[in-house]
């Protein structure tokens, strides 16, 4: 389903790189409303909006053909964004509430909340500081949480509910087009579950941190060489053997380029190696090729192509003690007029699950999501979309196909 949210200021746009590969909150701005906002004094501007959505899901619980069940899910999502531009810094506060109701089982109904605050401050002519924090009360639908496959509908009665708190920031030193630039960045995340402890959610609770330094070397007015080093750490709260086997430290060294050509193409691409060092002495250190690419190309002001791809070690969402996950997202957003626009997105993801240094499961997922957007005014968007998802796995019981038809109405003030 295409999420239509309000168009915000440039704060989160400036945080885009930091959030992309160290995600705190994922927000989809496709088909965003264009609002003037409400000035409330002292430089503050408020952007309220609400989105109402209906989707018809052919496989609401991500099941194989033998147990799949369709459902209609209706949702309403009010939100408010407050911005402040002081000249020296830009700040943004966002709150989103989403309530969803299933036609099949009221136990699957949910209420998610997201609170995010961020800011970009100019410390001097040659230095900039960025900070962002979030608190999320969310859920994983049955079949997409700790339990997968048939067991998710036969033995689990409520979706997994969790809360995640994160805070991150960065400091960048160096003027534009200077020979050398330096940056330091970090992030801390704490994830806890609220229910289904008898289903193993307690063994998925963890806190993690990431710290890194980077440098940029002037190559031309349009491009820089980029080098980054990072250190990571993850600790699980439970003292069970399963949870403790997932604890590890990590180190990464990445290098590549960043570019911006006449405003038509911007991006950043780095590649390197990442090493994961487990605490469990029964496991060996693993080293893997890693990469991060974010690129946009706008041949016309009303048409944008985007590519995002990455590969890195990750916490396991299935069996084993960790995973190696890669994903590629290709999208095209095109406006035909001030009233009509379209968006199409293709996603490929691959995840390898490791237990005692051996791959015990491999998942491959493919998603194609086209949508059409009609905007009768700057304060209203109506979108229709379809999303097709297929998952292939070395565990045949976890393979499924899913088709989702959606209709969304977004209103802003």
N, C-alpha and C positions, 0 to 999 in steps of 0.2 A: 504494500500500500504506500502510495506516495504521501509523505508527510509534508504538509504545507504550513510553514511557520512564518512569523513576521520577519521582515527585513530589518536587521539590526545595524548598529553603527560598525565602524571598522575595527573595534577592539578585538572581537573574536576572529576577525579576518587576519589581524596581525598575529594572533596566537595560533594560526592555523597549522603551521609546521609543527609547533610544539605538541599540539593536541593530536595531530594525525598519527604520529608514531609512538606517542606516549599518551594514549587516549584517557581522558577523564570523563567527558560526556560527548556522545556522538550526536550531532545535530544535522539534519538534512534540510538545506535551504532551497531545494528545487521548487520553483514556482512561488517564491516568497512574495508576500504582499508588499506593496510600496506605500508606506504610511508616512504622513507628515509628523505624527506623534502629537502628544499633548504637553506643552510647556507648563511646568508647575512652579517655575521660579528658581532663581539661583543657579541657572544653567542646567537644571535637570529636565529631561524629556522622557515621557512615559509612552510606551507602545503596547496597549492592551489588544488582545485578539482571542478568538475562540475557533476551534476546528471541530466539526462534526463529521464522523466517518462511518461508513458501512462497508464491510467486506464479506464476501462469500468465499469461504475457505474449503476446498475439496478434501483436505486432509489436515484438520485442525491440530492433531496431536502427533504429526510426523510419524505415521505408522506405515508398516508394509501393507500391501493390498488386502491381506486377509483380515486386518483389524482396523482399517482406516475408517474415519467417521468425519463427515462434513459438518460445518457449523457456520452460522451467520454471526458475526461479531460487530456490535455497534459500539462506538466510542465517542466521547466528548472530551475535548482538551482545551480548557481555558489557560491562558498564559499572559504574562506581563513582563515587559523588559523596561528597565530604567537605565538611561545613559547620562553621562556627565562628561563634558569636554571643557577642561580648564585652560586649554592652550598649551600647558606643559604636559598634561596627561589626559588620557581617555579612559573612562571607567564604565563598566556595564554590570548590571545585576539582572538575572533572569530567573523567573519561577514558572514552572510548567506542571500542571496537574492533568493526569489522564485517567479517566475511568472507562473501563470496558466491560461489556456484558455479552456472554455467550448464549446462543439460542438453545444449546444442548444440555448444559449443566451449569447451574448457578455457582457451583464450587470453583469454576474456572474464572469467574468474574474478578476483576483486579482494579486496584487504585494505585497508580504510580505517581511519584512526585520527584521533581528535580529542581534543585536550587544551585545556581552557578553564579559566581562573582569573579570578575577579572578586571585587570587594568594594565595599561602600558604607560610608563612614565619616562619622560626625557630627563635624565639626571644631569646631562651636560650636552654640549654640542657633539661629543664623541661617545656618549654612553646612554644606553636605554635599558630600563628594567621592566620585566614582565612578570605578573603574578596571576594565578588562577586557582580557584578552589571550587569544589563541588560536593554536594551531599545528595545522594540518590537513594530513594526507596523504590525498588523495582521488583520484577518477578521474571521467572523463566516459565513459560507455558509448559504444561505436561508434555513430555516427549522431547523437550528441548533443554531440560535441566539435568540434574544428576542422574536420573533414571531415563533410559532411552528404550525404544522399541516397545514390544507388547507389554512389558512390565509396567510401563508408564500409565497405561489405561486400566490394567487389571489390579495392580497393587498400590497405586498412588492415587490419592483422592483430591489433592490440592496442588496447585503450582508451587514451585520453590519460590520463596520470598526472601529478599536479601536487602541489605543496606550497604552502601559503599561511600566512604569519605576519602577525598583526595585533595591534595594541595601540591602545586608545582610552581616553578618560576624560573626565570633566566635573566642573566645580565649580559649585554652585548657591548663590547668596547671597540671603537674604531669608526671613523667617519666614512661616508659613502665614497667609494673609489679610492680609499686609502690602500697603501701597499699591503698592510696586514690588519686583520681584525681578529678579535678574540671573544669567546663566549664561554660562559659556564651555566649549567642548567641542572635541575633536579626535580624529583617528584616523589611523593610518599602516598601510598594507597593502603587503606584498611577495609577489608571486605568481610562482612559477617552475615550469616543466615538467620532467619527469624523462625522458620518452621521446618518440618520434615527431618528432624534430627535422627529419627529412627531409620531414615532412608540414606543416611550417610552425608548429609549436608554439613555436619559438624567437622568432618574431615576435609572440607573445602574452604574453611575459613582461614584467612591469611592476612599478613601485612607485608608490604614490600617497599623498597626504595630504589631509586635510580639516581646516579650522579654522573655528570660528564663535563668534559671541557672540549672546546673546538676552536679551530682557527680557519680563517679564510685568507687566501692569497690572491691579490689582484692579478687577473689574467688579461682583461680588456674592459672597456666601459660597460660591456654587456655580460661579462662572465667572471666567476671566481673559482679557484680551486678550494675545495672544502675537505678538512680532515677532522675527525671526531674520535675521542676515546670515551668509553663509558664503563661504569661499574654498576652491578645490580646485586640485590640480595632479596630473597623471599623466605619468610619464616611462617610456619603454620601454627595456629593456636592450639589445636588438639595435640595431646601427647600420645595418641595412638600410633602404632607402627606404620599404618598407611599414610597418615598425615606427615609423620617425621621423615618418611622416605622421599617426600617431595621437596624438602628444604635444600637450597643450593645458593651458590654465589655465581656471578657471571662477569665476563669481561668482553668488551667489543672494541675493535678498531676498524673504522670505516673511512673511506676516502672517495672523492668524486668531484662533482661540479655543481654550481648553481648558476642560473642564467635568467636574463630578462631581455628579450629582443623586441624593441620598439612597441612594447605593450601587447604584442600579438602572441608571444610565447614566453611563458615563465615556468620555472621548474627547478628541481633539485634532484640529483641522483648520486647516491653513494653505495659502495659495495665494499665488503671486507669479510672479516672472520669474527665469529663469536664463540667463546668457550664457556661451557657450563660445568661447574665444579660442585658435585653433590656432597652433602654432609655424610650421607650413608656410605660407609666404607665398602659395602657390597656392590656399589656402582662405580663406574669409571667416569673420568672426565670426558666430555664430548665436545668436539669442535666442529662447527658447521659454517658453510658459506652463508652470509647474510647480505641483504640489500634493502634499500629503501628508495623508491622513486615516486616523485610527485611532479606531474607535468600538465600544463594547460596550453592549448592553442586556440586562439580566436581569430580565424581568418576574416570574420566580420564581427561588428560590435554586437550583433544579435545572435551569434552562433559560437558555441564553445565546446571543444572536445577536451576531455580530461582523462588522464591515466594515472592510476595509483597502484603500486605493487610493492610488496614487502615480504621478507622471509626472516624468521627469528625463532628462537626457542620460546615456548609459552607454557603457562600452567595447563595441566591436562583438564579437559572437559569430559573425558571418558575414562578408560582404564589406564593403568600404569602410573608412573611417577612424574612424567613430563611429556611434552609434545614438541614437535618441530612443525611450525605452521607457516604456510605461505598463502598469499591471496593476491589477486589481480582484479582491479575494477576499471572498466572502460565505460565512459558515459559521453553522451552528446545532448546538449541542451540548445534548443533553437526556438527563437521567437519569430513567428510569421507576421505578426502585427502587434499593436498595443493590446489586442484582445486575445490572441491565440498563440499558444506555445506548445512545444512538445519536449519530452525527455525520454531517453532510452538508456538503460544501464545494463551492462553484462558483467557478471561476477564469476570468477573461478577461484575456488579455495581448495587447498590440500592440507591434510593434517596427519602426521605420523605420530602414533602413540608408542612410547617406550616403557618397557618394564625390564629391569636388570640388564640394561644396555641393548636389549633386543626390541625390534619393532613388533608389537603384538596386534596392531590394527592400523589400517590406512583408510582414510575417508577422502573422497573427492566429491565436491559439490559444485553445481552449475546453476546459475540464476539468470533469467532474462526478464527485464521489467520495463516495458514501454508505457507511457502515459501521455494524455492530452490535457491541456489546461486552458480554461476559458476564464478571462478576467474582465467582466463587464464594467468594473471600476477598479481604482487603485486599492480599494478597501475590501475587495471580494475576489476570491479565486474558487473556481469549481473545477475539479479534476476527476478524470476517470482513468483507471489503469488496470493492468493485468500483470501478474507476476507468476512465472513458471520456475519451479525449483525441483531439481532432481539430485538425489544423493546416492552415490555408489560407495560401497564399503566392502572390505575383506570379510566383514561379518554380514552375511546375507540377511540376517534378521533386522538389520538397521537400514536397509535400503528402502527408499520411498520416492514417490513423485507427489508434487503438490501444485495446485493451481489456485490462485487467489485473484478474484475480481474485486475492485474497490471503487468507491465513490466518496469524494471528500468535498466538504464546503468549508472554506475559511473566511472569517469575517474579522476585520480590524477597525479600529477607531482612529 
